[in-house]
Amino acid sequence: MPKLKTDRGAAKRFRRTSKGYKHRQANRNHILTKKASKRKRQLRGLEDVSAADKRMIDKLLPKKAR
């Protein structure tokens, strides 16, 4: 049986938590001048990954899933 490889792109984007995964929110990279301060502030933290996507990420990150 070959070794399971971690998807390096997914490893950089998702963090494992006790209940699932977290990821950084979109729309916070460029063209920030026209976005309201409230909107930028609310995009700061990490967001939970939806339950529908959790199985896919488990396959991409096999070593961290166990």
PDB file of N, H, CA, C and O in Angstrom:
ATOM      1  N   MET A   1       0.842  -1.187   0.000  1.00  0.00           N
ATOM      2  CA  MET A   1       0.000   0.000   0.000  1.00  0.00           C
ATOM      3  C   MET A   1       0.886   1.250   0.000  1.00  0.00           C
ATOM      4  O   MET A   1       1.738   1.381   0.879  1.00  0.00           O
ATOM      5  N   PRO A   2       0.716   2.169  -0.952  1.00  0.00           N
ATOM      6  CA  PRO A   2       1.555   3.364  -0.990  1.00  0.00           C
ATOM      7  C   PRO A   2       1.189   4.345   0.124  1.00  0.00           C
ATOM      8  O   PRO A   2       0.096   4.304   0.690  1.00  0.00           O
ATOM      9  N   LYS A   3       2.125   5.210   0.408  1.00  0.00           N
ATOM     10  H   LYS A   3       3.012   5.244  -0.053  1.00  0.00           H
ATOM     11  CA  LYS A   3       1.891   6.231   1.429  1.00  0.00           C
ATOM     12  C   LYS A   3       0.819   7.212   0.955  1.00  0.00           C
ATOM     13  O   LYS A   3       0.694   7.468  -0.243  1.00  0.00           O
ATOM     14  N   LEU A   4       0.058   7.753   1.882  1.00  0.00           N
ATOM     15  H   LEU A   4       0.159   7.545   2.855  1.00  0.00           H
ATOM     16  CA  LEU A   4      -0.928   8.783   1.567  1.00  0.00           C
ATOM     17  C   LEU A   4      -0.229  10.131   1.563  1.00  0.00           C
ATOM     18  O   LEU A   4       0.482  10.472   2.509  1.00  0.00           O
ATOM     19  N   LYS A   5      -0.427  10.882   0.516  1.00  0.00           N
ATOM     20  H   LYS A   5      -1.004  10.605  -0.252  1.00  0.00           H
ATOM     21  CA  LYS A   5       0.207  12.194   0.406  1.00  0.00           C
ATOM     22  C   LYS A   5      -0.785  13.286   0.777  1.00  0.00           C
ATOM     23  O   LYS A   5      -1.958  13.229   0.407  1.00  0.00           O
ATOM     24  N   THR A   6      -0.304  14.271   1.507  1.00  0.00           N
ATOM     25  H   THR A   6       0.648  14.317   1.808  1.00  0.00           H
ATOM     26  CA  THR A   6      -1.106  15.432   1.849  1.00  0.00           C
ATOM     27  C   THR A   6      -1.102  16.399   0.675  1.00  0.00           C
ATOM     28  O   THR A   6      -0.048  16.667   0.098  1.00  0.00           O
ATOM     29  N   ASP A   7      -2.259  16.921   0.320  1.00  0.00           N
ATOM     30  H   ASP A   7      -3.115  16.703   0.789  1.00  0.00           H
ATOM     31  CA  ASP A   7      -2.361  17.941  -0.720  1.00  0.00           C
ATOM     32  C   ASP A   7      -1.786  19.235  -0.156  1.00  0.00           C
ATOM     33  O   ASP A   7      -2.348  19.809   0.777  1.00  0.00           O
ATOM     34  N   ARG A   8      -0.673  19.698  -0.713  1.00  0.00           N
ATOM     35  H   ARG A   8      -0.216  19.233  -1.471  1.00  0.00           H
ATOM     36  CA  ARG A   8       0.032  20.849  -0.145  1.00  0.00           C
ATOM     37  C   ARG A   8      -0.776  22.142  -0.261  1.00  0.00           C
ATOM     38  O   ARG A   8      -0.682  23.004   0.613  1.00  0.00           O
ATOM     39  N   GLY A   9      -1.558  22.287  -1.312  1.00  0.00           N
ATOM     40  H   GLY A   9      -1.635  21.586  -2.021  1.00  0.00           H
ATOM     41  CA  GLY A   9      -2.395  23.475  -1.449  1.00  0.00           C
ATOM     42  C   GLY A   9      -3.451  23.534  -0.356  1.00  0.00           C
ATOM     43  O   GLY A   9      -3.717  24.598   0.204  1.00  0.00           O
ATOM     44  N   ALA A  10      -4.053  22.384  -0.054  1.00  0.00           N
ATOM     45  H   ALA A  10      -3.837  21.520  -0.508  1.00  0.00           H
ATOM     46  CA  ALA A  10      -5.069  22.324   0.996  1.00  0.00           C
ATOM     47  C   ALA A  10      -4.438  22.523   2.369  1.00  0.00           C
ATOM     48  O   ALA A  10      -5.048  23.133   3.248  1.00  0.00           O
ATOM     49  N   ALA A  11      -3.225  22.016   2.562  1.00  0.00           N
ATOM     50  H   ALA A  11      -2.730  21.521   1.848  1.00  0.00           H
ATOM     51  CA  ALA A  11      -2.550  22.158   3.852  1.00  0.00           C
ATOM     52  C   ALA A  11      -2.290  23.623   4.184  1.00  0.00           C
ATOM     53  O   ALA A  11      -2.274  24.001   5.356  1.00  0.00           O
ATOM     54  N   LYS A  12      -2.085  24.451   3.158  1.00  0.00           N
ATOM     55  H   LYS A  12      -2.097  24.145   2.206  1.00  0.00           H
ATOM     56  CA  LYS A  12      -1.839  25.869   3.378  1.00  0.00           C
ATOM     57  C   LYS A  12      -3.130  26.655   3.603  1.00  0.00           C
ATOM     58  O   LYS A  12      -3.093  27.759   4.145  1.00  0.00           O
ATOM     59  N   ARG A  13      -4.260  26.101   3.193  1.00  0.00           N
ATOM     60  H   ARG A  13      -4.290  25.204   2.752  1.00  0.00           H
ATOM     61  CA  ARG A  13      -5.520  26.840   3.259  1.00  0.00           C
ATOM     62  C   ARG A  13      -6.411  26.477   4.437  1.00  0.00           C
ATOM     63  O   ARG A  13      -7.220  27.297   4.871  1.00  0.00           O
ATOM     64  N   PHE A  14      -6.276  25.255   4.964  1.00  0.00           N
ATOM     65  H   PHE A  14      -5.619  24.589   4.611  1.00  0.00           H
ATOM     66  CA  PHE A  14      -7.193  24.788   6.003  1.00  0.00           C
ATOM     67  C   PHE A  14      -6.442  24.413   7.263  1.00  0.00           C
ATOM     68  O   PHE A  14      -5.330  23.889   7.209  1.00  0.00           O
ATOM     69  N   ARG A  15      -7.075  24.694   8.416  1.00  0.00           N
ATOM     70  H   ARG A  15      -7.979  25.120   8.460  1.00  0.00           H
ATOM     71  CA  ARG A  15      -6.521  24.298   9.702  1.00  0.00           C
ATOM     72  C   ARG A  15      -7.477  23.353  10.385  1.00  0.00           C
ATOM     73  O   ARG A  15      -8.686  23.586  10.407  1.00  0.00           O
ATOM     74  N   ARG A  16      -6.937  22.285  10.944  1.00  0.00           N
ATOM     75  H   ARG A  16      -5.955  22.096  10.927  1.00  0.00           H
ATOM     76  CA  ARG A  16      -7.751  21.286  11.639  1.00  0.00           C
ATOM     77  C   ARG A  16      -8.140  21.810  13.011  1.00  0.00           C
ATOM     78  O   ARG A  16      -7.308  22.374  13.723  1.00  0.00           O
ATOM     79  N   THR A  17      -9.398  21.626  13.385  1.00  0.00           N
ATOM     80  H   THR A  17     -10.073  21.168  12.807  1.00  0.00           H
ATOM     81  CA  THR A  17      -9.880  21.937  14.723  1.00  0.00           C
ATOM     82  C   THR A  17     -10.504  20.678  15.299  1.00  0.00           C
ATOM     83  O   THR A  17     -10.560  19.652  14.622  1.00  0.00           O
ATOM     84  N   SER A  18     -10.972  20.741  16.532  1.00  0.00           N
ATOM     85  H   SER A  18     -10.926  21.575  17.082  1.00  0.00           H
ATOM     86  CA  SER A  18     -11.561  19.552  17.149  1.00  0.00           C
ATOM     87  C   SER A  18     -12.868  19.154  16.469  1.00  0.00           C
ATOM     88  O   SER A  18     -13.222  17.975  16.459  1.00  0.00           O
ATOM     89  N   LYS A  19     -13.588  20.121  15.902  1.00  0.00           N
ATOM     90  H   LYS A  19     -13.301  21.078  15.910  1.00  0.00           H
ATOM     91  CA  LYS A  19     -14.887  19.833  15.287  1.00  0.00           C
ATOM     92  C   LYS A  19     -14.843  19.741  13.771  1.00  0.00           C
ATOM     93  O   LYS A  19     -15.820  19.315  13.156  1.00  0.00           O
ATOM     94  N   GLY A  20     -13.735  20.130  13.155  1.00  0.00           N
ATOM     95  H   GLY A  20     -12.941  20.476  13.654  1.00  0.00           H
ATOM     96  CA  GLY A  20     -13.679  20.110  11.697  1.00  0.00           C
ATOM     97  C   GLY A  20     -12.488  20.890  11.192  1.00  0.00           C
ATOM     98  O   GLY A  20     -11.350  20.603  11.564  1.00  0.00           O
ATOM     99  N   TYR A  21     -12.743  21.895  10.331  1.00  0.00           N
ATOM    100  H   TYR A  21     -13.667  22.128  10.028  1.00  0.00           H
ATOM    101  CA  TYR A  21     -11.684  22.700   9.748  1.00  0.00           C
ATOM    102  C   TYR A  21     -12.085  24.168   9.739  1.00  0.00           C
ATOM    103  O   TYR A  21     -13.267  24.507   9.790  1.00  0.00           O
ATOM    104  N   LYS A  22     -11.069  25.037   9.673  1.00  0.00           N
ATOM    105  H   LYS A  22     -10.109  24.762   9.632  1.00  0.00           H
ATOM    106  CA  LYS A  22     -11.292  26.468   9.520  1.00  0.00           C
ATOM    107  C   LYS A  22     -10.518  26.945   8.303  1.00  0.00           C
ATOM    108  O   LYS A  22      -9.519  26.339   7.915  1.00  0.00           O
ATOM    109  N   HIS A  23     -10.985  28.034   7.703  1.00  0.00           N
ATOM    110  H   HIS A  23     -11.796  28.526   8.018  1.00  0.00           H
ATOM    111  CA  HIS A  23     -10.299  28.598   6.541  1.00  0.00           C
ATOM    112  C   HIS A  23     -10.413  30.116   6.588  1.00  0.00           C
ATOM    113  O   HIS A  23     -11.264  30.669   7.284  1.00  0.00           O
ATOM    114  N   ARG A  24      -9.535  30.782   5.831  1.00  0.00           N
ATOM    115  H   ARG A  24      -8.843  30.333   5.266  1.00  0.00           H
ATOM    116  CA  ARG A  24      -9.550  32.227   5.739  1.00  0.00           C
ATOM    117  C   ARG A  24     -10.652  32.659   4.784  1.00  0.00           C
ATOM    118  O   ARG A  24     -10.925  31.981   3.793  1.00  0.00           O
ATOM    119  N   GLN A  25     -11.282  33.784   5.082  1.00  0.00           N
ATOM    120  H   GLN A  25     -11.060  34.334   5.887  1.00  0.00           H
ATOM    121  CA  GLN A  25     -12.401  34.232   4.266  1.00  0.00           C
ATOM    122  C   GLN A  25     -11.916  34.963   3.010  1.00  0.00           C
ATOM    123  O   GLN A  25     -10.830  35.543   2.991  1.00  0.00           O
ATOM    124  N   ALA A  26     -12.729  34.920   1.985  1.00  0.00           N
ATOM    125  H   ALA A  26     -13.611  34.449   2.001  1.00  0.00           H
ATOM    126  CA  ALA A  26     -12.393  35.545   0.703  1.00  0.00           C
ATOM    127  C   ALA A  26     -12.667  37.055   0.744  1.00  0.00           C
ATOM    128  O   ALA A  26     -13.229  37.565   1.713  1.00  0.00           O
ATOM    129  N   ASN A  27     -12.267  37.752  -0.306  1.00  0.00           N
ATOM    130  H   ASN A  27     -11.810  37.337  -1.093  1.00  0.00           H
ATOM    131  CA  ASN A  27     -12.523  39.185  -0.522  1.00  0.00           C
ATOM    132  C   ASN A  27     -11.760  40.086   0.442  1.00  0.00           C
ATOM    133  O   ASN A  27     -12.261  41.145   0.821  1.00  0.00           O
ATOM    134  N   ARG A  28     -10.558  39.683   0.842  1.00  0.00           N
ATOM    135  H   ARG A  28     -10.152  38.823   0.534  1.00  0.00           H
ATOM    136  CA  ARG A  28      -9.760  40.506   1.743  1.00  0.00           C
ATOM    137  C   ARG A  28      -8.342  40.669   1.214  1.00  0.00           C
ATOM    138  O   ARG A  28      -7.419  40.890   1.997  1.00  0.00           O
ATOM    139  N   ASN A  29      -8.147  40.564  -0.112  1.00  0.00           N
ATOM    140  H   ASN A  29      -8.897  40.384  -0.748  1.00  0.00           H
ATOM    141  CA  ASN A  29      -6.794  40.606  -0.667  1.00  0.00           C
ATOM    142  C   ASN A  29      -6.440  41.925  -1.354  1.00  0.00           C
ATOM    143  O   ASN A  29      -5.350  42.453  -1.132  1.00  0.00           O
ATOM    144  N   HIS A  30      -7.318  42.457  -2.167  1.00  0.00           N
ATOM    145  H   HIS A  30      -8.203  42.027  -2.347  1.00  0.00           H
ATOM    146  CA  HIS A  30      -6.981  43.677  -2.906  1.00  0.00           C
ATOM    147  C   HIS A  30      -8.247  44.476  -3.148  1.00  0.00           C
ATOM    148  O   HIS A  30      -9.352  44.014  -2.862  1.00  0.00           O
ATOM    149  N   ILE A  31      -8.077  45.684  -3.679  1.00  0.00           N
ATOM    150  H   ILE A  31      -7.179  46.059  -3.911  1.00  0.00           H
ATOM    151  CA  ILE A  31      -9.163  46.652  -3.886  1.00  0.00           C
ATOM    152  C   ILE A  31      -9.916  46.864  -2.558  1.00  0.00           C
ATOM    153  O   ILE A  31     -11.139  46.739  -2.488  1.00  0.00           O
ATOM    154  N   LEU A  32      -9.150  47.185  -1.523  1.00  0.00           N
ATOM    155  H   LEU A  32      -8.157  47.286  -1.580  1.00  0.00           H
ATOM    156  CA  LEU A  32      -9.738  47.333  -0.193  1.00  0.00           C
ATOM    157  C   LEU A  32     -10.255  48.751   0.060  1.00  0.00           C
ATOM    158  O   LEU A  32     -10.976  48.976   1.032  1.00  0.00           O
ATOM    159  N   THR A  33      -9.898  49.710  -0.800  1.00  0.00           N
ATOM    160  H   THR A  33      -9.312  49.527  -1.590  1.00  0.00           H
ATOM    161  CA  THR A  33     -10.276  51.095  -0.536  1.00  0.00           C
ATOM    162  C   THR A  33     -11.780  51.316  -0.664  1.00  0.00           C
ATOM    163  O   THR A  33     -12.345  52.143   0.052  1.00  0.00           O
ATOM    164  N   LYS A  34     -12.428  50.595  -1.557  1.00  0.00           N
ATOM    165  H   LYS A  34     -11.969  49.923  -2.138  1.00  0.00           H
ATOM    166  CA  LYS A  34     -13.873  50.803  -1.742  1.00  0.00           C
ATOM    167  C   LYS A  34     -14.720  49.974  -0.776  1.00  0.00           C
ATOM    168  O   LYS A  34     -15.936  50.150  -0.717  1.00  0.00           O
ATOM    169  N   LYS A  35     -14.092  49.078  -0.024  1.00  0.00           N
ATOM    170  H   LYS A  35     -13.104  48.935  -0.072  1.00  0.00           H
ATOM    171  CA  LYS A  35     -14.839  48.252   0.916  1.00  0.00           C
ATOM    172  C   LYS A  35     -14.943  48.961   2.260  1.00  0.00           C
ATOM    173  O   LYS A  35     -13.996  49.609   2.704  1.00  0.00           O
ATOM    174  N   ALA A  36     -16.080  48.835   2.890  1.00  0.00           N
ATOM    175  H   ALA A  36     -16.850  48.308   2.529  1.00  0.00           H
ATOM    176  CA  ALA A  36     -16.324  49.509   4.161  1.00  0.00           C
ATOM    177  C   ALA A  36     -15.464  48.903   5.267  1.00  0.00           C
ATOM    178  O   ALA A  36     -15.113  47.725   5.219  1.00  0.00           O
ATOM    179  N   SER A  37     -15.133  49.719   6.258  1.00  0.00           N
ATOM    180  H   SER A  37     -15.419  50.676   6.297  1.00  0.00           H
ATOM    181  CA  SER A  37     -14.324  49.254   7.380  1.00  0.00           C
ATOM    182  C   SER A  37     -15.008  48.106   8.112  1.00  0.00           C
ATOM    183  O   SER A  37     -14.353  47.164   8.556  1.00  0.00           O
ATOM    184  N   LYS A  38     -16.324  48.192   8.233  1.00  0.00           N
ATOM    185  H   LYS A  38     -16.856  48.958   7.873  1.00  0.00           H
ATOM    186  CA  LYS A  38     -17.076  47.132   8.905  1.00  0.00           C
ATOM    187  C   LYS A  38     -16.936  45.813   8.163  1.00  0.00           C
ATOM    188  O   LYS A  38     -16.763  44.761   8.778  1.00  0.00           O
ATOM    189  N   ARG A  39     -17.012  45.874   6.829  1.00  0.00           N
ATOM    190  H   ARG A  39     -17.153  46.729   6.330  1.00  0.00           H
ATOM    191  CA  ARG A  39     -16.902  44.668   6.018  1.00  0.00           C
ATOM    192  C   ARG A  39     -15.515  44.045   6.141  1.00  0.00           C
ATOM    193  O   ARG A  39     -15.393  42.827   6.277  1.00  0.00           O
ATOM    194  N   LYS A  40     -14.458  44.879   6.095  1.00  0.00           N
ATOM    195  H   LYS A  40     -14.557  45.867   5.984  1.00  0.00           H
ATOM    196  CA  LYS A  40     -13.094  44.374   6.219  1.00  0.00           C
ATOM    197  C   LYS A  40     -12.846  43.798   7.608  1.00  0.00           C
ATOM    198  O   LYS A  40     -12.165  42.783   7.748  1.00  0.00           O
ATOM    199  N   ARG A  41     -13.386  44.429   8.615  1.00  0.00           N
ATOM    200  H   ARG A  41     -13.940  45.254   8.502  1.00  0.00           H
ATOM    201  CA  ARG A  41     -13.228  43.958   9.998  1.00  0.00           C
ATOM    202  C   ARG A  41     -13.887  42.594  10.193  1.00  0.00           C
ATOM    203  O   ARG A  41     -13.341  41.727  10.876  1.00  0.00           O
ATOM    204  N   GLN A  42     -15.066  42.408   9.589  1.00  0.00           N
ATOM    205  H   GLN A  42     -15.510  43.112   9.035  1.00  0.00           H
ATOM    206  CA  GLN A  42     -15.773  41.142   9.741  1.00  0.00           C
ATOM    207  C   GLN A  42     -15.128  40.009   8.944  1.00  0.00           C
ATOM    208  O   GLN A  42     -15.395  38.839   9.217  1.00  0.00           O
ATOM    209  N   LEU A  43     -14.287  40.338   7.966  1.00  0.00           N
ATOM    210  H   LEU A  43     -14.071  41.289   7.744  1.00  0.00           H
ATOM    211  CA  LEU A  43     -13.594  39.316   7.177  1.00  0.00           C
ATOM    212  C   LEU A  43     -12.262  38.898   7.788  1.00  0.00           C
ATOM    213  O   LEU A  43     -11.557  38.068   7.213  1.00  0.00           O
ATOM    214  N   ARG A  44     -11.902  39.458   8.948  1.00  0.00           N
ATOM    215  H   ARG A  44     -12.474  40.132   9.415  1.00  0.00           H
ATOM    216  CA  ARG A  44     -10.592  39.215   9.537  1.00  0.00           C
ATOM    217  C   ARG A  44     -10.347  37.778   9.982  1.00  0.00           C
ATOM    218  O   ARG A  44      -9.334  37.187   9.609  1.00  0.00           O
ATOM    219  N   GLY A  45     -11.229  37.220  10.752  1.00  0.00           N
ATOM    220  H   GLY A  45     -12.052  37.701  11.056  1.00  0.00           H
ATOM    221  CA  GLY A  45     -10.958  35.951  11.407  1.00  0.00           C
ATOM    222  C   GLY A  45     -11.089  34.742  10.501  1.00  0.00           C
ATOM    223  O   GLY A  45     -11.279  34.866   9.291  1.00  0.00           O
ATOM    224  N   LEU A  46     -10.983  33.573  11.111  1.00  0.00           N
ATOM    225  H   LEU A  46     -10.828  33.472  12.094  1.00  0.00           H
ATOM    226  CA  LEU A  46     -11.150  32.316  10.387  1.00  0.00           C
ATOM    227  C   LEU A  46     -12.606  31.874  10.470  1.00  0.00           C
ATOM    228  O   LEU A  46     -13.292  32.114  11.464  1.00  0.00           O
ATOM    229  N   GLU A  47     -13.052  31.231   9.417  1.00  0.00           N
ATOM    230  H   GLU A  47     -12.495  31.035   8.610  1.00  0.00           H
ATOM    231  CA  GLU A  47     -14.448  30.771   9.301  1.00  0.00           C
ATOM    232  C   GLU A  47     -14.469  29.248   9.265  1.00  0.00           C
ATOM    233  O   GLU A  47     -13.542  28.627   8.744  1.00  0.00           O
ATOM    234  N   ASP A  48     -15.509  28.650   9.809  1.00  0.00           N
ATOM    235  H   ASP A  48     -16.262  29.154  10.232  1.00  0.00           H
ATOM    236  CA  ASP A  48     -15.652  27.197   9.770  1.00  0.00           C
ATOM    237  C   ASP A  48     -15.959  26.724   8.350  1.00  0.00           C
ATOM    238  O   ASP A  48     -16.663  27.400   7.599  1.00  0.00           O
ATOM    239  N   VAL A  49     -15.427  25.564   7.995  1.00  0.00           N
ATOM    240  H   VAL A  49     -14.855  25.015   8.605  1.00  0.00           H
ATOM    241  CA  VAL A  49     -15.728  24.938   6.711  1.00  0.00           C
ATOM    242  C   VAL A  49     -17.089  24.267   6.822  1.00  0.00           C
ATOM    243  O   VAL A  49     -17.404  23.675   7.854  1.00  0.00           O
ATOM    244  N   SER A  50     -17.895  24.352   5.775  1.00  0.00           N
ATOM    245  H   SER A  50     -17.638  24.832   4.936  1.00  0.00           H
ATOM    246  CA  SER A  50     -19.233  23.768   5.818  1.00  0.00           C
ATOM    247  C   SER A  50     -19.157  22.242   5.911  1.00  0.00           C
ATOM    248  O   SER A  50     -18.169  21.628   5.508  1.00  0.00           O
ATOM    249  N   ALA A  51     -20.204  21.657   6.442  1.00  0.00           N
ATOM    250  H   ALA A  51     -21.007  22.156   6.769  1.00  0.00           H
ATOM    251  CA  ALA A  51     -20.256  20.209   6.620  1.00  0.00           C
ATOM    252  C   ALA A  51     -20.212  19.483   5.272  1.00  0.00           C
ATOM    253  O   ALA A  51     -19.706  18.364   5.187  1.00  0.00           O
ATOM    254  N   ALA A  52     -20.737  20.113   4.224  1.00  0.00           N
ATOM    255  H   ALA A  52     -21.148  21.022   4.293  1.00  0.00           H
ATOM    256  CA  ALA A  52     -20.743  19.500   2.900  1.00  0.00           C
ATOM    257  C   ALA A  52     -19.329  19.357   2.340  1.00  0.00           C
ATOM    258  O   ALA A  52     -19.070  18.440   1.561  1.00  0.00           O
ATOM    259  N   ASP A  53     -18.416  20.243   2.719  1.00  0.00           N
ATOM    260  H   ASP A  53     -18.627  20.988   3.352  1.00  0.00           H
ATOM    261  CA  ASP A  53     -17.049  20.209   2.202  1.00  0.00           C
ATOM    262  C   ASP A  53     -16.092  19.422   3.090  1.00  0.00           C
ATOM    263  O   ASP A  53     -14.955  19.171   2.690  1.00  0.00           O
ATOM    264  N   LYS A  54     -16.521  19.032   4.273  1.00  0.00           N
ATOM    265  H   LYS A  54     -17.445  19.236   4.597  1.00  0.00           H
ATOM    266  CA  LYS A  54     -15.627  18.380   5.227  1.00  0.00           C
ATOM    267  C   LYS A  54     -15.078  17.057   4.709  1.00  0.00           C
ATOM    268  O   LYS A  54     -13.896  16.774   4.906  1.00  0.00           O
ATOM    269  N   ARG A  55     -15.896  16.240   4.052  1.00  0.00           N
ATOM    270  H   ARG A  55     -16.856  16.470   3.891  1.00  0.00           H
ATOM    271  CA  ARG A  55     -15.433  14.945   3.535  1.00  0.00           C
ATOM    272  C   ARG A  55     -14.345  15.116   2.476  1.00  0.00           C
ATOM    273  O   ARG A  55     -13.388  14.343   2.437  1.00  0.00           O
ATOM    274  N   MET A  56     -14.490  16.124   1.620  1.00  0.00           N
ATOM    275  H   MET A  56     -15.268  16.752   1.652  1.00  0.00           H
ATOM    276  CA  MET A  56     -13.500  16.379   0.586  1.00  0.00           C
ATOM    277  C   MET A  56     -12.157  16.775   1.213  1.00  0.00           C
ATOM    278  O   MET A  56     -11.103  16.325   0.762  1.00  0.00           O
ATOM    279  N   ILE A  57     -12.197  17.610   2.243  1.00  0.00           N
ATOM    280  H   ILE A  57     -13.053  17.976   2.608  1.00  0.00           H
ATOM    281  CA  ILE A  57     -10.966  18.059   2.881  1.00  0.00           C
ATOM    282  C   ILE A  57     -10.315  16.917   3.655  1.00  0.00           C
ATOM    283  O   ILE A  57      -9.088  16.861   3.750  1.00  0.00           O
ATOM    284  N   ASP A  58     -11.112  16.008   4.207  1.00  0.00           N
ATOM    285  H   ASP A  58     -12.108  16.054   4.129  1.00  0.00           H
ATOM    286  CA  ASP A  58     -10.553  14.827   4.878  1.00  0.00           C
ATOM    287  C   ASP A  58      -9.697  14.006   3.916  1.00  0.00           C
ATOM    288  O   ASP A  58      -8.675  13.450   4.319  1.00  0.00           O
ATOM    289  N   LYS A  59     -10.103  13.924   2.654  1.00  0.00           N
ATOM    290  H   LYS A  59     -10.933  14.375   2.326  1.00  0.00           H
ATOM    291  CA  LYS A  59      -9.325  13.180   1.662  1.00  0.00           C
ATOM    292  C   LYS A  59      -8.049  13.933   1.274  1.00  0.00           C
ATOM    293  O   LYS A  59      -7.021  13.313   1.004  1.00  0.00           O
ATOM    294  N   LEU A  60      -8.115  15.265   1.246  1.00  0.00           N
ATOM    295  H   LEU A  60      -8.950  15.768   1.466  1.00  0.00           H
ATOM    296  CA  LEU A  60      -6.958  16.057   0.871  1.00  0.00           C
ATOM    297  C   LEU A  60      -5.902  16.114   1.976  1.00  0.00           C
ATOM    298  O   LEU A  60      -4.708  16.250   1.707  1.00  0.00           O
ATOM    299  N   LEU A  61      -6.367  16.007   3.225  1.00  0.00           N
ATOM    300  H   LEU A  61      -7.336  15.896   3.444  1.00  0.00           H
ATOM    301  CA  LEU A  61      -5.450  16.058   4.376  1.00  0.00           C
ATOM    302  C   LEU A  61      -5.525  14.767   5.180  1.00  0.00           C
ATOM    303  O   LEU A  61      -6.033  14.781   6.301  1.00  0.00           O
ATOM    304  N   PRO A  62      -5.039  13.655   4.644  1.00  0.00           N
ATOM    305  CA  PRO A  62      -5.213  12.378   5.323  1.00  0.00           C
ATOM    306  C   PRO A  62      -4.435  12.256   6.628  1.00  0.00           C
ATOM    307  O   PRO A  62      -4.898  11.597   7.558  1.00  0.00           O
ATOM    308  N   LYS A  63      -3.264  12.878   6.713  1.00  0.00           N
ATOM    309  H   LYS A  63      -2.888  13.414   5.957  1.00  0.00           H
ATOM    310  CA  LYS A  63      -2.451  12.738   7.920  1.00  0.00           C
ATOM    311  C   LYS A  63      -3.005  13.530   9.086  1.00  0.00           C
ATOM    312  O   LYS A  63      -2.904  13.093  10.233  1.00  0.00           O
ATOM    313  N   LYS A  64      -3.586  14.683   8.818  1.00  0.00           N
ATOM    314  H   LYS A  64      -3.668  15.038   7.886  1.00  0.00           H
ATOM    315  CA  LYS A  64      -4.133  15.504   9.880  1.00  0.00           C
ATOM    316  C   LYS A  64      -5.532  15.040  10.297  1.00  0.00           C
ATOM    317  O   LYS A  64      -6.017  15.405  11.368  1.00  0.00           O
ATOM    318  N   ALA A  65      -6.166  14.251   9.462  1.00  0.00           N
ATOM    319  H   ALA A  65      -5.773  13.956   8.591  1.00  0.00           H
ATOM    320  CA  ALA A  65      -7.525  13.819   9.756  1.00  0.00           C
ATOM    321  C   ALA A  65      -7.556  12.727  10.825  1.00  0.00           C
ATOM    322  O   ALA A  65      -8.590  12.489  11.450  1.00  0.00           O
ATOM    323  N   ARG A  66      -6.432  12.076  11.025  1.00  0.00           N
ATOM    324  H   ARG A  66      -5.593  12.269  10.518  1.00  0.00           H
ATOM    325  CA  ARG A  66      -6.408  10.982  12.000  1.00  0.00           C
ATOM    326  C   ARG A  66      -5.733  11.364  13.269  1.00  0.00           C
ATOM    327  O   ARG A  66      -5.634  10.548  14.186  1.00  0.00           O
TER     328      ARG A  66
END
